[in-house]
Amino acid sequence: MNTAELDSDVIIIGAGPSGAIAAALLRQKGHQVTILEKQHFPRFSIGESLLPQCMAFIEEAGMMPAVEAAGFQYKNGAAFHYDGRNGAFDFREKFTPGWGTTWQVQRDRFDQILAQEAEKQGTPIHYGHEITAADFSGEQPVLSVRTDDGRQYQARARYVLDASGFGRVLPRLLDLETPSEFPVRVSLFTHIEDRIDHPGHDRNKILITVHPEHRDVWYWLIPFSNGRSSLGVVVRPDMLDARSGEPMAVLQQMVSEDPNLSEVLANAQWDTPVREIRGYSRNVRQLCGKNYALLGNAAEFLDPVFSSGVTIAMKSASLAVDVLDRQLRGETVDWQADYAEPLMVGVDTFRTYVNAWYEGSFQDVVFAENPSEQIKAMVSSILAGYAWDTDNPYVSESERRLGTLAEICRA
Ligand SMILES: Cc1cc2nc3c(=O)[nH]c(=O)nc-3n(C[C@H](O)[C@H](O)[C@H](O)COP(=O)(O)OP(=O)(O)OC[C@H]3O[C@@H](n4cnc5c(N)ncnc54)[C@H](O)[C@@H]3O)c2cc1C
């Protein structure tokens, strides 16, 4: 066993969006940071439709020129379809000030760019280094690391940020996991050569299609800038388990059940194996503890329907870095009040909209005819990721406002 030790002010577990943004922001404030990443980049990740709110964090981290240069697909909103009815939100027409556009990204490239930018700004990233154990009992946390060439060593830090996404390293090792309040759902997804020439289709928007018979089943279509698209469906496990056949045949069959989506994808080439993720919604008892905080998906994952994952991941990085910077400078900080509670403002806003989506009331809002422009702008702000803007009544009183709005739309 190699007992080489690694010492850093801050160790970040994982080099996804939350880890890379946190590293860049910490370096800007002069702290020594090391990222330990289990995989080698580029690596596949789901979560390809960004929200405009996350542009502010990419900018703050000094990574905008590199991401802009990559030529990702421009995105200005979200389009919805349900049984012949259409709804669309243009993020540029929103209540909250700030970015109104963003991108649809292949995450292998996007995440690699963010990680490379973090490295250029002075954070070493050790790829193929997996955290296998964590000891927070002493004055400084100690992590056990196993490299993919079989070495093992201990890494010590003043503080650990867990940005391990669905790896959920500290929630597992410190027994922080709690069941999600959302029922188990399954997603089947792939990338296709889309060959879309449908006149009604807008490549600048994610297309969310509600299944014509099952309103809790929905599909995403996320076009990329290279003529390819990400395509996926979210279903209840029983509905999927009742179908036989290979995953690709099942996904194709599900797409064929919606006439509009089948028409849009009439010429698509299905050239990539279909993947499955099951039971992805997760929760934790606490977002922070002695010498650690959980970022992004390592903390909580709600649901993919509003593409909020990367935005929440980057917001968590930005909030955590502000508190950690003050702590490392010797100030007394309150992680619960200064990190967990502010983060949950936006997470809880999204939670209200996710619940209302599956319960059907938010779908009534999305497909309402002639909605008020002012209300649409407020809802658009949330769909654009501005879920922390408490000046927006659809954030500050999300449940009550949304309930009333759904009633008006149904009348
Ligand atoms: C079906 C589905 C669709 C989605 N669609 C969207 C979408 O359209 N838009 C959106 O914004 N979000 C979407 N998401 C959510 C999105 O995937 C995540 O929220 C986002 O990737 C979280 O980023 P992160 O930085 O927290 O973690 P990740 O991007 O997952 O990065 C975590 C990193 O940690 C590393 N790691 C894991 N374990 C260890 C370990 N033991 N040691 C060291 N490193 C480790 C991993 O290798 C990985 O590179 C979707 C999720 C699902 C399930």
The ligand as a Tripos MOL2 file, in Angstrom:
@<TRIPOS>MOLECULE
LIG
   53    58     1     0     0
SMALL
NO_CHARGES

@<TRIPOS>ATOM
      1 C1        -32.9970   11.4940  -16.1030 C.3       1 LIG1
      2 C2        -32.2900   12.7680  -15.6900 C.ar      1 LIG1
      3 C3        -32.3020   13.8820  -16.5290 C.ar      1 LIG1
      4 C4        -31.6850   15.0690  -16.1460 C.ar      1 LIG1
      5 N1        -31.7570   16.1780  -16.9670 N.ar      1 LIG1
      6 C5        -31.2290   17.3490  -16.5480 C.ar      1 LIG1
      7 C6        -31.2490   18.5170  -17.3870 C.ar      1 LIG1
      8 O1        -31.7830   18.5060  -18.5070 O.2       1 LIG1
      9 N2        -30.6750   19.6620  -16.9160 N.ar      1 LIG1
     10 C7        -30.0560   19.7210  -15.6980 C.ar      1 LIG1
     11 O2        -29.5830   20.7860  -15.3060 O.2       1 LIG1
     12 N3        -29.9740   18.6350  -14.9120 N.ar      1 LIG1
     13 C8        -30.5320   17.4580  -15.3090 C.ar      1 LIG1
     14 N4        -30.4060   16.3430  -14.5180 N.ar      1 LIG1
     15 C9        -29.6480   16.4650  -13.2590 C.3       1 LIG1
     16 C10       -28.1350   16.5170  -13.5070 C.3       1 LIG1
     17 O3        -27.7260   15.2990  -14.0890 O.3       1 LIG1
     18 C11       -27.4000   16.7200  -12.1970 C.3       1 LIG1
     19 O4        -28.1380   17.5680  -11.3660 O.3       1 LIG1
     20 C12       -26.0080   17.3420  -12.3340 C.3       1 LIG1
     21 O5        -25.1940   16.5480  -13.1540 O.3       1 LIG1
     22 C13       -25.3950   17.5040  -10.9430 C.3       1 LIG1
     23 O6        -24.0780   17.9690  -11.0220 O.3       1 LIG1
     24 P1        -23.0470   17.6510   -9.8470 P.3       1 LIG1
     25 O7        -21.8930   18.5230  -10.0700 O.co2     1 LIG1
     26 O8        -23.7520   17.7190   -8.5420 O.co2     1 LIG1
     27 O9        -22.6800   16.1030  -10.0410 O.3       1 LIG1
     28 P2        -22.1260   15.2740  -11.2970 P.3       1 LIG1
     29 O10       -22.2150   16.0540  -12.5350 O.co2     1 LIG1
     30 O11       -22.8350   13.9690  -11.2450 O.co2     1 LIG1
     31 O12       -20.5950   15.0580  -10.9480 O.3       1 LIG1
     32 C14       -20.2000   14.2430   -9.8610 C.3       1 LIG1
     33 C15       -18.7840   13.7280  -10.0930 C.3       1 LIG1
     34 O13       -18.3610   13.0650   -8.8990 O.3       1 LIG1
     35 C16       -17.6160   11.9180   -9.2450 C.3       1 LIG1
     36 N5        -17.6470   10.9460   -8.1510 N.ar      1 LIG1
     37 C17       -18.6770   10.1360   -7.7960 C.ar      1 LIG1
     38 N6        -18.3240    9.3320   -6.7730 N.ar      1 LIG1
     39 C18       -17.0300    9.6390   -6.4790 C.ar      1 LIG1
     40 C19       -16.0980    9.1380   -5.5180 C.ar      1 LIG1
     41 N7        -16.4010    8.1330   -4.6730 N.pl3     1 LIG1
     42 N8        -14.8610    9.6860   -5.4730 N.ar      1 LIG1
     43 C20       -14.5000   10.6890   -6.3380 C.ar      1 LIG1
     44 N9        -15.3540   11.1800   -7.2850 N.ar      1 LIG1
     45 C21       -16.6000   10.6790   -7.3350 C.ar      1 LIG1
     46 C22       -18.3370   11.4010  -10.4880 C.3       1 LIG1
     47 O14       -17.4580   10.5710  -11.2550 O.3       1 LIG1
     48 C23       -18.7230   12.6840  -11.2050 C.3       1 LIG1
     49 O15       -17.8030   13.0770  -12.2020 O.3       1 LIG1
     50 C24       -31.0190   15.1400  -14.8970 C.ar      1 LIG1
     51 C25       -30.9740   14.0050  -14.0700 C.ar      1 LIG1
     52 C26       -31.6110   12.8420  -14.4420 C.ar      1 LIG1
     53 C27       -31.5680   11.6580  -13.5280 C.3       1 LIG1
@<TRIPOS>BOND
     1     1     2 1
     2     2     3 ar
     3     2    52 ar
     4     3     4 ar
     5     4     5 ar
     6     4    50 ar
     7     5     6 ar
     8     6     7 ar
     9     6    13 1
    10     7     8 2
    11     7     9 ar
    12     9    10 ar
    13    10    11 2
    14    10    12 ar
    15    12    13 ar
    16    13    14 ar
    17    14    15 1
    18    14    50 ar
    19    15    16 1
    20    16    17 1
    21    16    18 1
    22    18    19 1
    23    18    20 1
    24    20    21 1
    25    20    22 1
    26    22    23 1
    27    23    24 1
    28    24    25 2
    29    24    26 1
    30    24    27 1
    31    27    28 1
    32    28    29 2
    33    28    30 1
    34    28    31 1
    35    31    32 1
    36    32    33 1
    37    33    34 1
    38    33    48 1
    39    34    35 1
    40    35    36 1
    41    35    46 1
    42    36    37 ar
    43    36    45 ar
    44    37    38 ar
    45    38    39 ar
    46    39    40 ar
    47    39    45 ar
    48    40    41 1
    49    40    42 ar
    50    42    43 ar
    51    43    44 ar
    52    44    45 ar
    53    46    47 1
    54    46    48 1
    55    48    49 1
    56    50    51 ar
    57    51    52 ar
    58    52    53 1
@<TRIPOS>SUBSTRUCTURE
     1 LIG1         1 GROUP 0 **** ****
